[in-house]
Amino acid sequence: MPRDPQSPAPARPEPPGPPSTGLPSDAPPLLSVHAAVVFLAAGFIGFIMGGLVFLSETSVPKAVAAGLGSFGLSVPVLHKLIG
């Protein structure tokens, strides 16, 4: 805050402010809350499905494929449901 030219100089100078990073302080978030909730729920569904397939088949590649597939299929469904 600039000081009034008529006021006396302060006895102790004010410390410099934080360095400017060049970014605006109110930058938009990387993901909206809606997208974050959809991806988090889809990740949870994929993790659960992959774990269930692993427990039944004891095959890591099948479990990963099932988890990724259920993640990919649940994203558009959750996007429409959580709208």
Contacts in CASP RR format, 6 or more apart in sequence:
PFRMAT RR
TARGET T0000
AUTHOR 0000-0000-0000
METHOD contacts of the structure
MODEL  1
MPRDPQSPAPARPEPPGPPSTGLPSDAPPLLSVHAAVVFLAAGFIGFIMG
GLVFLSETSVPKAVAAGLGSFGLSVPVLHKLIG
3 9 0 8 1.000
3 10 0 8 1.000
31 39 0 8 1.000
34 82 0 8 1.000
34 83 0 8 1.000
37 82 0 8 1.000
38 75 0 8 1.000
38 78 0 8 1.000
38 79 0 8 1.000
38 82 0 8 1.000
39 75 0 8 1.000
41 74 0 8 1.000
41 78 0 8 1.000
41 82 0 8 1.000
42 71 0 8 1.000
42 72 0 8 1.000
42 74 0 8 1.000
42 75 0 8 1.000
42 78 0 8 1.000
43 71 0 8 1.000
43 74 0 8 1.000
45 70 0 8 1.000
45 71 0 8 1.000
45 74 0 8 1.000
46 66 0 8 1.000
46 67 0 8 1.000
46 68 0 8 1.000
46 69 0 8 1.000
46 70 0 8 1.000
46 71 0 8 1.000
46 74 0 8 1.000
47 67 0 8 1.000
49 66 0 8 1.000
49 67 0 8 1.000
49 69 0 8 1.000
49 70 0 8 1.000
50 63 0 8 1.000
50 64 0 8 1.000
50 66 0 8 1.000
50 67 0 8 1.000
50 70 0 8 1.000
51 63 0 8 1.000
51 67 0 8 1.000
52 66 0 8 1.000
53 59 0 8 1.000
53 62 0 8 1.000
53 63 0 8 1.000
53 66 0 8 1.000
53 67 0 8 1.000
54 60 0 8 1.000
54 62 0 8 1.000
54 63 0 8 1.000
57 63 0 8 1.000
END
